[in-house]
């Protein structure tokens, strides 16, 4: 088994411990100093550039007789090449990603996630599933400070050990300038919290039932750059505002909510303000950084997303929803299928039974109880997550060489 790049932090080194305890032989490729910091024992250093990666990867899988590759995020450049080669060679690819059903789960799918997922897109498939009751799981709890600590240590590791990797690779910048963005994010959080207090009360109170909520996504996330159909978040904002101005009922308002992880990098106030004036909807347009999402989702007129996991929260709360990008939950009966211009007046609540069936399928086939960034208490796995919540245990001991059993959703 070969591990490629994982989430920032010790998760992949802990996963190796579980895999080896089950009898698997595990190798790992390190791409930069942060990878090496968290995986210092037995890692294979890749020091070249992207052009040298395919030959390097082929050599590793051939010499080590790799039959399974595991990685975090299937849109990273090196991972795309690895997936392409692995498929040609008949090697299984298993992809980790942030949980579809956050915050208590992480995602693990064979072949790909999000837009590359093999999950069924036919609502009839889910409606035909036998009824089941959800299994109660312990709450993971807050992970922000855990994730922040691992990110700081990852950047520190690259700062100290990066000289070992001339072709150092990560899908995000690892320059010291990142520290500036984090500091700006903290400053903006405090400033906006004070500045928007009165607006939040209005939106969560009197205006809630008149509001269309538009949760924004991280500007450089693969969900935008690969799976959205929009060239940028700015383009999505403009599309939504022009449609709202031309087609939404009088008296309704549109609320853009900034993504918390994008706080230090982007600010769309000027764009939204300029478009609102141009379109004559200044009094009907709001741009905020923090809201109590459960309150808004329960009360709002509808939710407009590209493919955000907030869409699944909207389905959970029964909010009318439209997905403007490629989303695994964009199914007839769950999301509005008539286009954005018609959504403002034709929005209707999702089929609760269909959502329940799909959610149970997701939990059993693609979700692992736990987090990449903090351990669950009381689980018997060094990685700190509870593999047994799936329909079968993670480790398939019937194989000659124990390795993860990952389900193809079909």
C-alpha positions in Angstrom: 0.0 0.0 0.0 1.3 3.5 -0.9 0.2 6.7 0.9 0.7 9.9 -1.0 0.0 13.4 0.4 -2.4 13.5 3.4 -4.1 16.3 5.4 -1.8 18.6 7.4 -1.0 16.9 10.6 -0.3 13.4 11.9 -3.3 11.5 10.5 -1.4 9.6 7.8 1.4 8.5 10.1 -1.3 7.3 12.6 -3.1 5.5 9.8 0.1 3.7 8.9 0.2 2.3 12.5 -3.3 0.9 12.1 -2.6 -0.6 8.6 0.6 -2.2 9.8 -1.1 -3.6 12.9 -3.5 -5.3 10.5 -0.6 -6.9 8.5 -0.3 -4.5 5.6 3.0 -3.3 4.2 2.9 0.5 4.0 5.0 3.0 2.0 4.6 6.8 1.9 5.8 9.5 -0.4 6.8 12.9 1.1 6.6 15.9 -1.2 7.9 18.7 1.1 9.3 19.5 4.5 5.8 19.5 6.1 5.2 16.0 5.0 8.5 14.9 6.3 7.9 16.6 9.7 4.8 14.5 10.3 6.1 11.4 8.6 9.8 11.2 9.5 10.2 7.4 9.5 10.3 5.4 6.3 9.0 8.0 3.9 10.2 8.1 0.3 11.3 11.6 -0.6 10.2 13.0 -4.0 12.5 15.9 -4.7 11.8 16.6 -8.4 9.3 18.7 -10.3 5.9 17.7 -11.7 7.5 16.6 -15.0 9.6 14.0 -13.2 6.7 12.7 -11.0 5.1 10.1 -13.4 8.3 8.2 -13.9 9.1 8.3 -10.2 5.6 7.1 -9.2 5.7 4.3 -11.8 9.1 3.2 -10.4 7.8 3.2 -6.8 4.7 1.2 -7.5 6.6 -1.3 -9.6 9.5 -1.9 -7.2 7.3 -2.0 -4.1 4.5 -4.1 -5.7 1.8 -1.6 -4.8 -1.7 -2.7 -5.2 -3.5 0.2 -3.4 -2.8 3.9 -3.4 -4.4 6.2 -0.7 -4.3 10.0 -0.9 -6.1 13.1 0.4 -7.7 15.1 -2.4 -8.0 13.8 -5.9 -7.5 17.2 -7.7 -3.9 17.9 -6.6 -1.6 17.9 -9.6 0.6 15.1 -8.4 -2.4 13.1 -7.3 -4.1 13.5 -10.7 -1.1 12.0 -12.4 -0.9 9.2 -9.8 -4.6 8.3 -10.3 -4.2 8.2 -14.1 -1.2 5.8 -13.9 -2.8 3.7 -11.2 -5.9 3.1 -13.3 -3.8 2.1 -16.3 -1.9 -0.4 -14.1 -5.0 -1.8 -12.3 -4.1 -0.4 -9.0 -6.9 0.6 -6.6 -7.1 4.3 -5.7 -8.8 5.3 -2.4 -9.4 8.9 -1.8 -9.8 10.7 1.5 -11.5 14.1 1.7 -13.2 16.3 4.3 -16.5 14.8 5.3 -19.6 15.1 3.2 -21.5 15.1 6.5 -19.4 17.4 8.6 -18.4 17.8 11.4 -18.7 14.3 12.7 -17.4 12.4 9.6 -14.6 12.3 7.1 -14.9 10.9 3.6 -13.2 7.8 2.1 -14.2 6.7 -1.4 -12.7 4.4 -4.0 -11.8 6.1 -7.2 -12.7 9.7 -6.4 -14.7 12.1 -4.4 -17.1 15.0 -5.0 -17.4 15.5 -8.8 -15.4 12.3 -9.4 -17.5 10.2 -7.0 -19.1 7.0 -8.1 -22.1 7.6 -6.0 -25.4 6.9 -7.8 -27.0 10.0 -9.4 -30.5 8.3 -9.8 -33.0 9.2 -7.0 -34.8 5.9 -7.7 -31.7 4.1 -6.4 -32.0 5.7 -3.0 -35.8 5.4 -2.9 -35.5 1.6 -3.4 -33.2 1.1 -0.4 -34.7 -0.6 2.6 -35.6 1.7 5.5 -33.0 2.1 8.2 -32.5 4.1 11.4 -29.5 6.3 11.8 -26.9 5.1 14.2 -26.1 7.6 16.9 -22.4 8.7 17.0 -20.5 10.8 19.4 -19.9 14.4 18.5 -16.3 15.1 17.3 -16.4 18.6 18.8 -14.6 21.7 17.6 -11.5 21.1 15.4 -10.5 24.7 14.5 -7.7 25.0 17.0 -6.5 21.4 16.3 -6.4 22.1 12.6 -4.7 25.5 13.3 -1.9 23.8 15.3 -1.2 21.2 12.7 -1.1 23.8 10.0 1.4 25.9 12.0 3.6 22.9 12.6 3.3 21.9 8.9 4.5 25.3 7.8 7.2 25.2 10.4 8.3 21.8 9.2 8.5 23.0 5.6 10.5 26.1 6.7 13.1 24.0 8.6 13.2 20.9 6.3 12.1 22.3 3.0 15.7 22.5 1.7 15.6 18.7 1.3 12.9 19.1 -1.4 14.0 21.4 -4.3 10.8 20.6 -6.1 8.7 21.1 -2.9 5.0 20.6 -3.7 1.7 21.4 -1.9 -1.5 22.5 -3.4 -1.5 25.6 -1.2 1.4 28.1 -0.7 3.8 27.2 2.1 5.5 30.7 2.1 5.9 32.7 5.3 3.3 35.1 3.8 0.6 32.6 4.8 1.2 33.8 8.4 0.0 37.2 7.3 -3.2 35.8 6.0 -3.9 33.9 9.2 -3.3 37.1 11.3 -5.6 39.1 8.9 -8.3 36.4 9.3 -8.2 36.8 13.1 -8.4 40.6 12.8 -11.2 40.4 10.4 -13.2 37.9 12.5 -13.2 40.3 15.5 -13.9 43.3 13.4 -16.8 41.8 11.5 -18.2 40.2 14.6 -18.7 43.7 16.1 -19.7 45.4 12.9 -22.3 42.9 11.8 -23.9 42.2 15.2 -27.1 44.2 14.5 -27.4 42.9 10.9 -27.1 39.3 12.1 -29.9 39.8 14.6 -32.1 41.1 11.8 -31.2 38.3 9.4 -31.7 35.6 12.1 -35.0 37.3 13.2 -37.4 39.4 11.2 -35.7 38.9 7.8 -35.1 35.2 8.1 -38.3 34.1 6.3 -37.7 36.5 3.5 -34.1 35.6 2.9 -32.3 33.6 0.3 -29.0 32.4 1.7 -25.9 32.1 -0.5 -22.9 30.4 1.3 -19.7 31.2 -0.5 -16.8 28.8 -0.9 -13.0 29.0 -0.6 -11.7 30.8 -3.7 -9.1 28.1 -4.7 -10.9 25.0 -3.5 -11.1 22.2 -6.1 -14.9 22.3 -5.7 -14.6 25.7 -7.5 -11.6 25.3 -9.7 -12.5 21.8 -11.0 -16.1 20.9 -10.2 -18.1 24.2 -10.4 -18.4 25.3 -14.0 -17.7 28.9 -12.7 -14.3 30.5 -13.4 -14.3 32.1 -9.9 -16.3 32.8 -6.8 -16.7 36.4 -8.2 -18.4 35.0 -11.3 -20.8 33.0 -9.2 -21.7 36.0 -7.1 -22.4 38.1 -10.2 -24.6 35.3 -11.7 -26.6 35.0 -8.5 -27.1 38.8 -8.1 -28.2 39.4 -11.6 -30.7 36.5 -11.4 -32.0 37.7 -8.1 -32.5 41.2 -9.3 -34.4 40.1 -12.4 -36.5 37.3 -11.0 -36.8 37.2 -7.1 -40.1 38.3 -5.6 -40.4 41.8 -4.2 -39.7 42.0 -0.5 -37.2 39.2 -0.5 -33.5 39.6 0.3 -30.3 37.8 -0.7 -27.6 37.1 2.0 -24.1 36.2 1.0 -22.1 34.5 3.7 -18.3 34.5 3.5 -16.5 31.2 4.0 -14.6 31.2 7.4 -11.5 29.6 5.9 -11.4 32.3 3.2 -11.6 35.2 5.6 -7.9 36.2 5.4 -7.6 35.8 1.7 -10.6 37.4 0.0 -13.2 40.1 0.7 -16.2 40.6 -1.6 -17.7 43.6 -0.1 -16.7 46.0 -2.9 -17.9 43.7 -5.6 -21.2 43.0 -4.0 -21.8 46.6 -3.1 -21.0 47.8 -6.7 -23.3 45.2 -8.3 -26.1 45.9 -5.8 -26.0 49.6 -6.7 -25.9 48.8 -10.4 -28.8 46.4 -10.2 -30.9 48.5 -7.8 -31.0 46.0 -5.0 -28.8 47.7 -2.4 -31.5 47.5 0.3 -32.1 43.9 -0.5 -28.5 42.6 -0.4 -26.5 41.6 2.6 -22.9 40.4 2.9 -21.9 38.8 6.3 -19.1 36.7 7.6 -20.8 34.9 10.5 -24.4 33.6 11.0 -26.0 30.9 13.1 -26.5 28.6 10.1 -29.1 26.2 11.7 -31.4 29.2 12.4 -31.0 30.5 8.9 -31.4 27.1 7.3 -34.6 26.4 9.1 -36.2 29.7 8.4 -35.0 31.0 5.0 -36.8 31.0 1.7 -34.1 29.0 0.0 -30.4 28.3 -0.3 -28.2 28.8 -3.4 -24.9 26.9 -3.5 -22.4 25.8 -6.1 -21.6 22.4 -4.5 -20.8 23.3 -0.9 -21.4 20.8 1.9 -23.6 23.4 3.4 -26.0 22.1 0.8 -26.3 18.9 2.8 -27.0 20.9 6.0 -29.7 22.6 4.1 -31.2 19.3 3.1 -31.0 18.2 6.7 -33.0 21.2 7.8 -35.5 20.9 5.0 -34.4 24.1 3.2 -35.3 24.6 -0.4 -32.0 24.2 -2.3 -30.4 24.7 -5.7 -26.9 23.5 -6.6 -25.4 25.6 -9.4 -22.3 23.3 -9.8 -21.7 19.6 -9.8 -22.8 18.2 -6.4 -23.3 14.7 -5.3 -26.7 15.6 -3.8 -28.0 17.4 -6.9 -30.8 15.0 -7.4 -34.4 15.5 -8.6 -36.4 15.5 -5.4 -33.6 17.0 -3.3 -32.6 20.1 -5.3 -34.5 22.4 -7.5 -34.0 21.3 -11.2 -35.6 24.3 -13.0 -32.6 26.7 -13.2 -31.6 29.6 -11.0 -34.0 32.2 -12.5 -37.0 30.1 -11.7 -35.7 29.1 -8.3 -36.6 32.4 -6.6 -40.3 31.8 -7.1 -40.5 28.1 -7.5 -38.3 26.9 -4.6 -39.7 23.9 -2.7 -38.6 21.8 0.2 -36.7 18.6 -0.4 -38.1 15.2 -0.1 -37.2 14.3 3.5 -37.5 10.5 2.9 -35.2 10.7 -0.1 -32.6 12.7 1.9 -32.8 10.3 4.8 -32.1 7.3 2.5 -29.2 9.0 0.7 -27.7 10.1 4.0 -27.8 6.6 5.4 -26.2 5.3 2.2 -23.4 7.9 2.5 -22.7 7.0 6.1 -22.5 3.3 5.3 -20.5 3.6 2.1 -18.3 6.7 2.2 -18.1 8.2 5.7 -15.8 7.4 8.6 -16.8 8.6 12.1 -14.1 11.0 13.3 -11.8 13.8 12.1 -8.4 14.2 10.5 -7.4 16.8 13.1 -8.4 15.4 16.5 -8.9 11.9 17.9 -12.2 10.4 19.2 -12.0 9.3 22.7 -12.2 5.6 23.4 -11.8 4.2 19.9 -9.4 1.2 19.5 -7.5 2.7 16.6 -4.3 4.7 16.7 -5.6 7.0 13.9 -8.3 8.2 16.3 -11.3 7.5 14.1 -13.9 4.9 14.4 -13.9 2.7 11.2 -16.6 0.4 12.5 -19.4 2.9 11.8 -19.4 1.8 8.2 -21.4 -1.2 7.1 -18.3 -3.4 7.4 -15.0 -2.9 9.3 -12.4 -0.9 7.5 -9.9 -3.8 7.5 -10.7 -6.8 5.3 -8.9 -9.6 7.1 -10.1 -12.2 4.5 -7.5 -10.9 2.1 -4.0 -12.5 2.0 -2.6 -9.0 2.7 -4.9 -7.0 5.0 -5.8 -3.7 3.4 -8.7 -1.2 3.6 -12.0 -2.5 2.3 -13.6 0.5 0.5 -17.0 0.3 -1.1 -17.8 1.3 -4.6 -21.1 3.1 -4.4 -23.0 1.3 -7.1 
